[in-house]
Amino acid sequence: MSAPVIRCRELTKRFDSVLAVDSVDLEIWPGEVIAILGQSGCGKTTLLRLIAGLETPSEGFVEIEGEEATSPEYVRPPEQRGLGMVVQEYALFPHMTAVSNVSFGLRGLDGHSRDARVDEVLGLVHLKELGGRYPYELSGGQQQRIALARTLAPSPVTVLLDEPFSNLDSSMRQLLRQEVEAILRSQRTSAVLVTHDREEAFAIADRVGVMIDGRLLQIDTPERIYHFPASQEVAQLTGPCDFIPGHVVGDGKVDTGIGTLGCRLTTDKLPAGDEAEVLIRPDDLEVIPDADGQGTVVAREFRGDQVILSVQLNSGETIRVRRRSFSTLPAGSRVRVSTVKTIPFAAFPAL
């Protein structure tokens, strides 16, 4: 089995009294794309800067290809790490053409090899024809493509992506995200993306790490992060959700206001008889009109491609249910709520 290209061990960073990164353990494997998801100020950019060698840790270590690159006593310079970094501000040299920007990191190559590599990476980002332009003559999306090409040109061990799409409009952001992922996959280049956008993280990453208050609370596949979050905090950060109370009846079953649900308990400290809170996502449920049902539609929110219904259960809780955009159930409708989920629900100890 191959070894990780990057390994972080108990990586910690303090700024005076602020604990920005708290004892993070992380491994990035060859060809793997990892997303670090978290709100602004959670420490994700500081973690990236520690990996890049732009910050010195208070504690912990970073290994790159099996060699120690960072410790509290030693930080290998960023330019000697074999890493590439793309940031949201593009960071192109304004007085250089696109070709000159891309070739900047290839000064150790002879002219022919350098020109061939520049031509190759400009082809990867579909901008060969714009190589003679200056940054101010390029759109935001084109500038970010050039920044990516410059990062890829030296064939880095891993690419670090710091909110690279946040300055783009939504349609360009989605397009560039797809292109960047395709390029990384085609080059078998591992990458670490930090983002506050869960849709972005889920779309591009093999694994997603959820970071809250400097701690990496969970790292797993996007599907497992979404369906089986390690905590209610992680659940709230990774998508719209509600929690309904229930009573554990044994064998992974919890009685709730919408019936008895098969659950995966997030702790073994939930024996039969205990109270629990079950995670409900809007796409877990369906509703049909039924005068004798368990709930009443109290609000309807049209979102173009879907409708979100707020349903107040007879037991008192309000949950959200996603329906197709042509759903015509108005507020005030009595409905029966049923589950469409074919895997267990996640259940947590009652707070």
PyMOL commands that set and color helices and strands:
alter all, ss='L'
color gray80, all
select helices_A, chain A and resi 44-52+78-80+98-106+111-124+128-130+135-137+140-152+170-187+198-204+222-227+232-237+282-284
alter helices_A, ss='H'
color red, helices_A
select strands_A, chain A and resi 6-15+18-28+33-37+59-64+67-70+83-87+158-162+190-195+207-212+215-220+242-250+253-256+259-265+275-280+285-289+295-302+306-313+318-324+334-339+345-349
alter strands_A, ss='S'
color yellow, strands_A
deselect
rebuild
show_as cartoon
